[in-house]
């Protein structure tokens, strides 16, 4: 079978599925903006295309998002037409529609089956909107209209898709009933062979940190340090946490950009804004125990999780981070926000501890209690890893389920419970 992958940053969520399909003998091709010339990656032919240069034009602010997606969709359409003219006729198109690229592919190959990676449908009600009163929109009625417009891309894709796949029930359940019925829930998968405990691990980052399991290490990880992932809450807990745990080392991973939500005021970063807010409450000696590591290579990231004595994970009601589940695979003892997506992976006092997202006192209290209680850390960590192994393991659970979904699509079905 011929399979076409569409992802603006390929392989993205197809990191494991695409090579497996190629290994099984399928002719796999990917169209992406990520490369500048054709390459072969794990037996997948990866072909580039580029966005056209466009002059500025007046667009209603609520349509900027759709305008960007249509621009990408048009560019991908022309690339698809060239691929078709070269003789490639896919039996199946697997696409992440989040950036719009796959919008017109049914017009190129009307007979192809199409499966979508369904990451999120935007909702304009609480807790999806105005979850955090600190960043509450002043005109919620207008903001709700703008959020609804962001779903135009989803609604353009629904009629041309045969089925969808979503990594968590929380994410799948954000979609309207008429399309939710087409969505199979299957996580991307956690490689529990590599995301695993390592008692003798040592994390050394020259000039920044050198720690082992003998050190009292608290970890906090975001792709970018921003309010959507609770960075401001963690920073506000930090002064008391450092005072109560005079030997603790705090390792913070994340970039300075914005992945989700509002941008900070011009010329500032969320990272620095909340450092400035709390720095005066922290002595110079205590501040030396706080390490901002930025973004680190994956092997260092895993060692960070393996060396962690308590891992803190906070998020708005939003897409669940891979990092939480990788921490669980590493048997980390976790304190996490009691928000809907987290509750899908963390059951309080079974696979981790939950706290109200906004309650910094409760956060400090539960972190300190875990740091004092080796037996509870071991129990929670082992239960967390057991959950990952039994329900989210890449090789034994998730990839087979994704393959079943693909085979169902090729057979004309594609929807599984």
N, C-alpha and C positions, 0 to 999 in steps of 0.2 A: 504494500500500500504506500501511497505518497502522502506525506503529512507535512503541512506548512505551519510553522510557529510564527506568531506575531507578538513581539514584546519590544517596547522602545529601548529596553536595557537588557536584551537577551544575554544570558538565559533566564535571569530573574527566577520566578517560581518554577520554571521548567528545567532547573539546574540538574535534576536527577531524572526526570521523566524523559526528556528529549534524548539523552545518550542511551537510555534503556531501550527506547523504541528503535533507535538507529541500530543498536546492538542486535535486536531481534530481526533485523533485515528490512525494516521499513526505510524508504527513501525519504530522509528528513531534511527539510530546508527551513531556514529562519530568515525573515526580513527584519532588519533592525537599524536604528540610528547609531548604534554603539560602535560599529566598525567603519573604517574608511575604505577598505578594499575587501574582496571576497576572501574568506578563510574557511578552513575546515576545523571544527572543534568537536572532538569526540565523535567523529563520523557524521556530524551534522554540518551541512553546507550553510555557512552564515554569509548572507548577502547584504550589502549596504544600500541605503538610499539616503537622500539628503532632503532637507526642507528647502522650499524655494525662498528666495529673497522677496520680501514684501514691503512695500512702502506703507507708511503709517496711514491709518484710516480711522474715521470716527465710528466707534462701536459703543453701544450702550454698555455700561459697566457690568450689567448682569449677563451680557453675552460674550464677554471676553473669554471666559472659560470655554464656551462652545466654539468660538471663533478659532481658538488655538487648536482645539481637537479636530475641527474640520480641515484646518491647514495640514495637520499631520495625516489625516485620513486621505486627503487628496494626493499627497506625496506618496503614501503607501499604495494607493490605487494605481498610480502610474508605474510604480515599481512592480506591482502585481501584474499589470498588463504586459510589461516587458518579460516577466517570468513566463507568462502564458504563451507569448509569442515564441519563446525559446523552447516550448513544448512541455512545460511542467504543468500538469493538471492534477491538483491535489484531490485525494479522496476525503481528506479531513483537514480542517483548519482549527488549530488550537490558539486562541488569542486572549491576551489580557487587554480588555477594551478601555482600561482606565484613562488612556491618553488619546483615544479616538481612532487609532490607526486602522482598526478592522472594520470601520463603519461601512465601507463601500465594497468589501470583498465579495459579498454575495452577488454583486453586479458583475464581477469578473468571472467567478466560478459558481454559477447558480446551482449546479448539481452537487457541490461539495457539502459535506456535513460540517457543522460549526459548533465547537464547544468553547464556552467562555469561562475565564477565571473571574469569579464574582467576588470582588474584594469588599465592596461596600455600596449600599444605597443610602443616599443622604436624606436624613430626616430633619424636619424643622421644629420638632417638639422636644420637650425635656425628656430625658437627660442628654439627648444628642445636641441640642442647642441650649446655651446658657447653663451648662452644668456647673461651671465655675463662676460664682458671682463676682469674683475679682475682675474677670474679663467679660462681664455681661454686656451684650449689645444694648445700646440705649434705645433703639427703635426696633423692638423684637418683631413687630408685624412686618416691617420692611425686610428685615433680615431673613424672615421665614420665606418670603417670596424669592429672594436671591438664592437661598438654599434649594428651593424646589426647582429653580432653573438649572442648577448643576446636574440634575438628573436627566436632562434632555438626552445626553449621550447614552445613558442606560436605556432610555425608551426607544432610541433609534436602533440599538442593538438587539433588544428583546425579540422583535419579530423575525430577525434573520438568524437567530441562534436556535440550535436544536436542543441544547442542554447546557447546564452550567455546573461548575464545581466550586466549592467554597471551603476554606480551611477550618472554619469553626461554625458552630450553630448560631452564635451571636451574629456573625457576619451574614450568614445565609438568611437569617430571620429578619434582617433589615430590608430584604427585597419584597416587593408586592406579591400577594398571594398568587397572581396569575403567572408569575415567573418563578416564585419560590418553589412551586411544584416541580420545576424542571432542574432544580439544583441538588446535586449530590454533595454531602459533606465529607470531605477528606482532607485532613491536614497535609501540608507539604512534606512533613516528615522530619523527625529529629534523628540524626545519626548518633545513636546511643553507643556505638562502638568508640567514637572519638569524643563525644560529649559524655564523659564517664568520669567517675571519681579517680583521683590519682594521689594516694596518700603521701608520696615522696615528692610531689610537685614543688617547683620553685619558680616564681615569677621575677624575672630580672629585666628591668628597662633602664638602660644606662642613664645615670644622672637623675632618675626619677624615683625608682622604687626597687627594692630587693626584699622579697618576703617569701615565707614558706607557710606550711600549715601550722607551724608553731606560733606564728604571729596572729594577733587578733585583728583580722581583716574584715572590714565592712565594704561591700561593693554596691555600686549603683551604675546602671548602664542605660544610655539612650543612644539612638542614632545621632540625634542632635539634642542638646540640652535646652529644653523648652517646656512651657507649662502643660501642653497636652500630655506629656509623659511625667508630670509631677515633679519636675526639677525644682520649681520654686518651693514646693512643700518640703522636699528633702533638705534643701538648703536652710530653710527656717528651723528644721529640727536639728541641724548640725551643731549650733553652739551648745545646746544642752547635752547632746550626744557626746561631744568631745569632753565636756566637763565630767560627765558621769563615767566615761570610759577612758581614763588617762593613758592607757596603753594601746588604744585602738588606732589602726591606720585606716583611713578612708580613701578608697580608690574609685574615682569617678571617670567613666568613659563616655565620650560623646563629642560631637562637633559643635561648631559655633553657628551653624546655619539654622534654617527652619524647615522642618519636614511637614508639620501639620499646624493648622491654626494661624492666628494672627502673627504678623511680623512685629518685632520690637520697634521703638521709635528710631527714626533715621540715624545712622551712624553708631548704633548701639547693638549689643547682643544680649539675649536673655541670660546667657552664662554670666556676663559681667554685671548686668543689672542686679542679679540676686547675690552675687559675690559682694558687691558694694553694700547691699542691704544688710548683710549679716556680719561683714568683716569686723566691724567695730565691737561686736559682742564676743569675739574670739581672740584670745591672746596670741602673740607672735609664736610662742612655743607650741601652742595647740595647732596653729595654722600650718606648721611644718609637717603635721601628720595628715594633712589633706593633700591628695595628689590628683590633679587633673591630667589625665593621660591622653586626652584628645581621642582620635580614632586610632585603633591599634590593629595590627595584622591578626588574622583569625587564630593562628596558633597561640599568640599571646592572649587573645581574648579567652580562649578555652582555659588556659592556665590561670587566668584571673578568676574565672568561675570555680575552678578546682581548688584554688587557694582560699576562696572566700569562706569566712566563718558564718557570716549572715549576709544574704543578698537582699537588697531592697528593690521592689518593683512597683511603680505607681503609674497609673494611666487613667485618663478620662474613659468613658464608655466609647470605645473605639477599637480599631484593629489590634489584636493581641500580638505582642512582639515575639519573634522567634527567640530572642535572648532569654525570656522568662523560661521557656521550655528547655532551652539548652542548659540553663542553670539547674533546672529540675533533673535533667539527664545526668548532670555532674554531682548529684546528691547534695546540692546546696540547701541549707536551711533558709527559708524564704519568708520575708514579711512583705505583704503586698496589699494594694488597695482593694477594698471590698466593693469592686465595680463589676458590672455584669460580665464582660468578657473574661475577667480574671477568675470569676467563680466557676467558669467552665473547666479550669485546670487546677485551681486551688480550692480545696475544701478546708475550712478553718479547723485547725488543730489536727488535721489528718495528713495533708500534703504541704502544709504551710500555715502561716498565721495571717489573718486578714485584719485590716484596720480601716476605719473611715478615711477616705482620701484626704480630707481636710484637717484631720486631728493629729497635729504634730506631737502632742503629749502622748497620745496612744502609740504613735509610731515609735517614739523614743523608748517608751515603756516596754513594748514588745521586742524591740531589737535588744535592749539591755537584758531582758529576761532570757532571751535565747542565748545571748553571749555567756550567761551564767550557767546554762543548763545543757551540758554536753549530751545527756541521754535524750532530751527532747530534740536537740539538733539532729542526732543520729536517726531517731525515729522518723522525724519529718522528712529528712533527706532521703532515707531509704524508701519511704512510701512515695515520694515524688518521683524518684527514678523508676520504681515499679510501675507507676502510672504511665510514664513515658514509654517504657518497654512494652507494656501490654496494650496501649491504645494509640501511641503516636510514633512508634518506631519506624524509621524510614524503610528498612529493607523487609521487615516481616509484616507490617501493617499498611503503611501509607502507599508505598509504591505498588504493591499488589492491588490495592483498592483503586488507585488511579489507573492502573492498567485495565482493570475490569470496566472502569468508566469509559476509557478509550475504546475498548472492544465493543462495549454496548453502543457507543456512538457509531462505530463502523458497521455494526449489525442493524442499526436503525433505531436503537433505543436510547441508552446513555443515561437514564435516570435510575438511581439506586437509593434505597432507604438510607 
